[in-house]
Every structure is written in structure tokens, then in C-alpha cells.
């Protein structure tokens, strides 16, 4: 997940409302948060469900295939099952569908089954450290490396299921995933800008990424909010600080990665903006400290100005936009700004109009995972899952947006 080339709250509602009023005055935001509940958007509910049905029809392997997914619709080449990244995003799509009012319960069993399926990717081999591997270990596959960003987002899915069910077993699994992801912290003080999160659990790793650092920070923030364990707050702020010191290009924008030799990959991705916005939002909820709300709001507004210009949002991989839009909507749940939803809806509307094959119900993008449709490119699980997530959360009632994870 380093680039497109690789493959309830602790605070009570009254406390949050009071803090928001104070923070809103401090920050000067466009509109104070509203406690009113609005009806969910039926159009986005329907589009999310239709796209999920298409993904299941064309890419899900069913019980005979262990409840997994294929990477794309081309079954003549490649592995019989998808990588962990695709599986995680398909799982998150089911989790987001169960957040839709009225129809959500219909997806409850599917979401639970997909979450249970993460264990197909988990390995604890003798002589190696445990973790969720990039590809299925034996007996279903040949295994793969432990990518720390994958493990961080698996942890976020466990948080989603915990918030939906309040089953403490999911919180325990989120904590275990964090224990894997936080191993990524680099302790070599001789490196340029010491610290940060390694991309992969391998001795020859030379890359520390904004994505894994930010996503691990976001998971830690959730865990602090849910457990009140101060060690998670320490980790979340440490990780955020490193991204801000070492990879922030400008407000709300983060360069992709830093190599051990000091070389910076200057590529900007929407999900790196999103992870930092989401983390600050959760830290605000968990601590009541208005500085985090100021950080989230200023980063959201600045990044949105950049990403909306020159058709940049449409050129980003759909899966990265899914992270970004959901983090904006999470922020919107505590401090309303109509620009956040407007941006997500504009992207979703264009994508539905331009990138969807009406015959199959599947979405096609460029090899990058974004841009204009490439109708000759096999439809990818990663892309279907991404648009489902955006459509589904746009269909949530506004009083549920604080459950975005």
C-alpha cells in the first residue's frame, strides 16, 4: 500500500457538544457541529448495495473458495486468491455497508464472516515474527511478507467491527494488530530524520512511509479512545510528530516516503492526507484538547484545496480516495463543513457516471487505480471495494459518521 504500484467515544455526547462549541469559537470554523440527525441518502445506499452485489457476483470465491476474493476478473493469470490488501478493502466494504440505516443489518453476517477471514492471512511461523502476511500462507497459498501498513488497516477494520457490535473480542484483535504494526517503528538513530515506520518487516527494508506511520497513528488513536491506555496516546502522537517533521510537504499534504539514505519520494497521495486528519479527529474526541481539532480542520481545508484543483482527486487511486473521504466525513461528524461531503459526492457522482460498466455493474480505472476508465483492464476487487466504501458512508445517517474507522 505504499504506492499504487504495490499491489463509542470516551467522551459523552454532552461533553463533546460543549467542547465543540468552544473549539468552534477558537478555530473559527465555517459551521458548528450539529446534533441533528438527517435522513440517509437513498441513492448512495442503492449504489453501494448494487456495486457490492456486482463485486460478489464477479469476484467473490464463495464457500468453496474459503470466502475469499480474486484479485480481478481475469482468472487466466495470477494467484487464485487476492492479496491481503484487496481482501481487507472488500472486508471494509461489508463493514461500511452494515452502517447504513435500515439495510445495514442485512450485511451483518457478511461483515462478520469477512472479518473472521482475516485469519486466513495470519501466520506465526517458527523463527519469524507473527503478523498478517501479504498473501495467504499455507495451506491456501505460499505466504508473503508482513507489510506494516496492511496490518494497521486490518486493525482499523477490527475497530470498525468493535464499534458496530461492541464485542470486546474485536477490540482485542485490534490491539493485537497494533502490536504488529507498531513494530514498524525504526530505532536507528543514525538515519536521516530518525524514527518513523518501516514499510515491511524485512531486514533489507530501507523505506519509512507516511502511510504506515499515519495509519498506525490512527489505529493507536482509536485504541486510546476505546481503552484509555495512555501508551496508545503516546504512540499516536509520536507517529504523528514524525510525519509532520519528516514528510509534511505543506499543510495537509505528506510526501510518500523517506529512504534510509535520506532520499525522499515526493509523491503525494490522498490517503496520507486522510490518515493524519482522521488521527487528529480521534485524538480530539479522546482527549477533548482543541488543538487536535484545529490540526484536523486546518489540514482538511488545505488538503482539499489542493486535491480539488486540476482534477487531482479523479486521478488518485480510488482506494486512496476512499480513505481520504471517509476521514473527511469523520471530521465532519464533530465539526461540520459542507465542503467535505460535497467533495466526496462530486467524486462519487463522476465515478458512477464515467467508470461503471452498466452491463456488469463493475468499475474500471487506469492501471494506477484512478482516472478515466480503461475498459480493457480487468475489473479489480480493490477498486470495487473502494467505491462501495465511499457510496456506503455517503448513505450513512449523519449521526453515525462518528463510527467511521
C-alpha positions in Angstrom: 0.0 0.0 0.0 3.0 2.3 -0.1 2.1 3.4 -3.6 -0.4 2.5 -6.3 2.1 0.2 -7.9 2.1 -2.2 -5.0 -0.3 -4.2 -5.2 -18.2 4.8 21.4 -16.3 7.6 22.0 -14.8 8.0 25.6 -16.4 11.4 25.8 -20.1 11.6 26.3 -22.3 13.4 23.8 -22.9 16.4 26.0 -19.2 16.8 26.8 -18.4 16.6 23.1 -21.1 19.1 22.2 -19.8 21.6 24.8 -16.2 21.1 23.7 -17.2 21.6 20.0 -18.8 24.9 20.7 -15.7 26.1 22.5 -13.4 24.7 19.8 -15.5 26.2 17.0 -15.1 29.6 18.5 -11.4 29.0 18.9 -10.8 27.7 15.4 -13.2 29.9 13.5 -14.6 27.0 11.5 -17.4 27.6 9.0 -20.2 25.9 11.0 -20.6 24.5 14.4 -21.3 20.8 14.7 -24.9 19.9 14.7 -26.5 17.2 16.8 -29.4 16.9 14.4 -29.9 13.6 12.6 -30.7 13.8 8.8 -32.1 11.0 6.7 -29.5 8.9 4.9 -29.3 9.3 1.1 -31.2 6.5 -0.5 -29.3 7.0 -3.8 -26.0 6.2 -2.3 -27.4 3.3 -0.3 -28.7 1.8 -3.5 -25.5 2.4 -5.4 -23.4 0.8 -2.6 -25.6 -2.2 -2.5 -25.7 -2.6 -6.3 -21.9 -2.4 -6.5 -21.4 -4.9 -3.7 -23.7 -7.3 -5.4 -21.6 -6.9 -8.6 -18.4 -7.5 -6.7 -19.8 -10.6 -5.1 -21.1 -11.9 -8.4 -17.8 -11.5 -10.3 -15.0 -11.6 -7.7 -16.1 -13.4 -4.6 -15.0 -17.1 -4.5 -17.8 -18.3 -2.2 -17.7 -21.0 0.4 -15.9 -23.4 -2.0 -13.1 -20.7 -2.2 -12.9 -20.2 1.6 -14.9 -17.0 1.4 -12.0 -15.1 -0.3 -11.8 -12.9 -3.3 -9.9 -12.9 -6.6 -7.6 -10.0 -7.4 -9.6 -9.2 -10.6 -11.9 -10.6 -13.2 -9.1 -12.2 -15.3 -9.0 -15.8 -14.0 -6.4 -17.0 -16.6 -3.4 -15.5 -14.8 -2.1 -14.7 -11.3 -3.0 -16.2 -8.0 -6.2 -18.0 -7.3 -6.9 -15.5 -4.4 -6.3 -11.9 -3.8 -3.6 -10.3 -1.7 -4.4 -9.2 1.8 -4.8 -5.6 0.7 -7.7 -6.4 -1.7 -9.3 -8.7 0.9 -9.1 -6.0 3.6 -10.8 -3.4 1.4 -13.5 -5.9 0.4 -14.0 -6.6 4.1 -14.2 -2.9 4.9 -16.8 -2.5 2.2 -19.0 -5.0 4.0 -18.3 -3.3 7.3 -19.3 0.1 5.9 -22.5 -1.4 4.4 -23.7 -2.6 7.8 -23.5 1.1 8.9 -26.4 2.0 6.6 -29.7 2.6 8.4 -32.4 0.0 7.8 -30.5 -2.1 5.3 -27.3 -2.4 7.3 -28.4 -5.4 9.4 -28.6 -7.4 6.2 -24.8 -7.2 5.9 -24.1 -8.1 9.5 -23.3 -11.7 8.8 -21.3 -10.9 5.7 -19.2 -8.4 7.7 -18.6 -10.8 10.5 -17.6 -13.6 8.0 -15.2 -11.3 6.2 -13.6 -10.1 9.4 -13.2 -13.8 10.5 -11.5 -14.4 7.2 -8.5 -12.2 8.1 -7.2 -15.2 9.9 -6.5 -17.0 6.6 -3.7 -14.4 6.1 -2.3 -14.6 9.6 1.0 -16.5 10.2 3.1 -17.2 13.3 5.9 -19.3 11.8 8.7 -20.7 13.9 11.7 -18.4 13.8 9.7 -15.5 12.4 7.6 -12.8 14.0 3.8 -13.1 13.7 1.6 -10.9 11.5 -0.9 -10.8 8.7 1.0 -11.7 5.5 0.6 -10.0 2.2 -0.5 -13.3 0.6 -2.1 -16.4 2.1 0.2 -18.7 4.0 -0.1 -22.5 3.7 -2.2 -24.3 3.2 -4.1 -21.9 0.9 -1.0 -20.2 -0.5 2.7 -19.7 -0.4 2.7 -16.8 2.1 4.2 -13.4 1.8 5.9 -10.6 3.7 4.4 -8.8 6.7 3.6 -5.2 5.4 3.1 -3.0 8.4 0.5 -0.8 6.6 -1.6 -3.8 5.8 -1.5 -4.8 9.5 -2.5 -1.3 10.5 -5.6 -1.2 8.3 -6.6 -4.7 9.3 -6.6 -3.3 12.9 -8.8 -0.4 11.7 -11.3 -3.0 10.4 -11.3 -4.7 13.8 -12.1 -1.3 15.3 -15.0 -0.9 12.8 -16.5 -4.2 13.8 -16.0 -3.5 17.5 -17.8 -0.2 17.2 -20.6 -2.0 15.3 -21.0 -4.9 17.7 -19.4 -3.8 21.0 -17.9 -7.3 21.1 -14.7 -7.0 23.1 -13.1 -9.8 21.1 -12.7 -7.4 18.2 -11.1 -4.8 20.3 -8.6 -7.4 21.5 -7.8 -8.3 17.9 -7.3 -4.6 17.0 -4.8 -4.4 19.9 -3.0 -7.4 18.6 -2.9 -5.9 15.1 -1.4 -2.8 16.6 1.3 -4.8 18.3 2.3 -6.0 14.9 2.0 -2.6 13.2 4.0 -0.7 15.9 7.0 -3.0 15.4 7.5 -0.8 12.3 9.0 2.0 14.4 12.6 2.4 13.3 15.0 2.9 16.2 18.2 3.5 14.2 19.3 7.0 15.4 21.9 7.3 12.7 19.4 7.6 9.9 18.2 10.9 8.4 15.3 12.1 10.4 15.4 9.1 12.9 12.2 7.3 13.7 9.2 6.7 11.5 7.6 3.4 10.5 9.3 0.9 8.2 7.2 -0.3 5.4 7.9 -4.0 5.6 9.1 -6.5 8.3 12.3 -7.5 6.5 15.9 -6.9 7.2 16.5 -5.2 3.8 13.7 -2.7 4.3 15.1 0.8 3.6 11.8 2.7 3.4 9.9 4.6 6.0 6.5 5.7 4.8 3.9 8.4 5.6 1.2 5.8 5.0 2.2 3.2 7.6 3.2 5.9 10.0 -0.1 7.7 9.7 -2.3 4.6 9.6 -0.6 3.2 12.7 -1.1 6.5 14.5 -4.8 6.4 13.5 -5.1 2.9 14.9 -3.4 3.9 18.1 -5.7 6.9 18.5 -8.7 4.6 18.2 -7.3 2.3 20.8 -6.6 5.1 23.2 -10.1 6.3 22.8 -11.6 2.9 23.5 -9.2 1.7 26.3 -7.9 4.9 28.0 -4.5 3.2 27.9 -2.0 6.1 27.8 0.6 4.1 25.9 -1.6 4.4 22.8 -1.8 8.1 23.1 2.0 8.2 23.4 2.4 6.2 20.3 -0.2 8.1 18.3 1.4 11.5 19.0 4.9 10.1 18.4 3.9 8.8 15.0 2.1 12.0 14.0 5.0 14.1 15.1 7.4 12.1 12.9 5.2 12.5 9.8 4.9 16.2 10.5 8.6 16.7 11.0 9.9 14.5 8.2 7.4 14.1 5.4 5.0 17.0 5.5 5.3 19.0 2.3 2.8 21.6 3.4 -0.3 21.8 5.5 -2.4 18.6 5.0 0.0 17.1 2.4 2.6 14.4 3.0 5.3 13.1 0.8 5.2 9.4 0.3 8.4 8.1 2.0 11.9 8.6 3.2 14.7 6.2 2.4 17.4 5.4 4.9 19.9 7.3 2.8 17.8 10.5 3.1 16.2 10.3 -0.4 12.6 11.5 -0.3 9.8 10.2 -2.6 7.9 13.4 -3.1 4.7 11.7 -4.4 1.5 12.9 -2.7 -1.4 10.6 -2.1 -4.9 11.4 -0.7 -4.8 8.7 1.9 -1.7 10.1 3.6 -3.7 13.4 4.0 -6.6 11.4 5.3 -4.8 9.4 7.9 -3.5 12.5 9.6 -6.9 14.2 9.5 -8.6 11.1 10.9 -6.0 10.7 13.6 -6.3 14.3 14.8 -10.1 14.0 14.8 -10.0 10.9 17.0 -7.4 12.4 19.3 -9.7 15.4 19.8 -12.6 13.2 20.6 -10.5 11.1 23.0 -8.8 14.0 24.8 -11.1 17.0 24.4 -8.0 19.0 23.5 -9.0 21.6 20.9 -5.5 21.7 19.4 -6.2 18.4 17.7 -9.4 19.7 16.2 -7.6 22.7 14.9 -5.0 20.4 13.3 -7.6 18.3 11.7 -9.7 21.2 10.4 -6.7 23.2 9.0 -5.3 20.1 7.3 -8.6 19.2 5.8 -9.2 22.6 4.4 -5.7 22.9 3.0 -5.6 19.5 1.5 -9.0 19.8 0.0 -8.0 23.0 -1.8 -5.0 21.1 -3.3 -6.8 17.9 -4.2 -9.8 19.5 -5.8 -7.6 21.6 -8.1 -6.7 20.4 -11.6 -8.8 17.2 -11.4 -6.3 15.7 -8.9 -8.9 13.8 -7.0 -10.1 12.0 -10.1 -6.6 10.9 -10.9 -5.9 9.5 -7.5 -6.4 5.7 -6.9 -10.0 5.1 -5.9 -8.8 3.2 -2.8 -6.8 6.1 -1.6 -9.7 8.4 -2.1 -11.9 6.1 0.0 -9.6 6.6 3.0 -9.5 10.4 2.4 -13.2 10.9 2.0 -14.1 8.8 5.0 -11.6 10.7 7.2 -13.1 14.0 6.0 -16.6 12.7 6.9 -15.3 11.5 10.3 -14.1 15.1 10.9 -17.5 16.4 9.7 -19.1 14.4 12.5 -17.5 16.6 15.1 -17.2 19.9 13.1 -19.4 20.3 10.2 -18.2 21.7 6.9 -20.4 21.0 3.9 -17.3 21.1 1.6 -16.3 17.6 2.9 -19.4 15.8 1.8 -19.6 17.9 -1.4 -16.1 16.7 -2.4 -16.9 13.1 -1.8 -20.2 13.3 -3.6 -18.7 15.0 -6.6 -16.1 12.3 -6.9 -18.6 9.5 -6.4 -21.1 11.0 -8.9 -18.4 11.3 -11.6 -17.1 7.8 -10.9 -20.6 6.3 -11.1 -21.3 8.1 -14.4 -17.9 7.6 -16.1 -16.3 4.5 -14.7 -19.1 2.0 -14.3 -19.9 -0.7 -16.8 -23.7 -0.8 -16.8 -23.7 -4.4 -18.1 -21.7 -5.9 -15.2 -22.1 -3.2 -12.6 -18.3 -3.2 -12.2 -16.0 -0.2 -12.2 -12.9 0.2 -14.3 -9.9 2.5 -13.9 -6.4 3.0 -15.2 -3.7 0.7 -14.0 -3.0 3.3 -11.3 -6.4 2.6 -9.9 -7.8 6.0 -10.8 -8.5 8.2 -13.7 -10.6 7.6 -16.8 -11.9 4.1 -17.4 -9.8 1.5 -19.1 -12.4 -0.9 -20.3 -9.8 -3.5 -21.4 -8.3 -3.7 -17.9 -9.9 -6.4 -15.8 -12.2 -5.0 -13.1 -10.3 -5.2 -9.8 -11.5 -6.1 -6.3 -9.6 -3.2 -4.8 -11.4 -0.7 -7.0 -14.9 -2.2 -6.4 -14.3 -2.2 -2.7 -13.2 1.4 -2.7 -16.2 2.8 -4.4 -18.5 0.7 -2.2 -17.0 2.2 0.9 -17.5 5.7 -0.4 -21.0 5.1 -1.6 -21.9 3.3 1.7 -20.6 6.0 4.0 -22.3 8.7 1.9 -25.5 6.7 2.6 -25.0 6.7 6.4 -27.2 8.9 8.6 -25.1 11.8 9.8 -25.3 10.8 13.4 -23.5 7.6 12.5 -20.4 9.2 10.9 -18.5 9.2 14.2 -18.3 5.4 13.7 -16.1 5.8 10.6 -12.8 3.8 11.2 
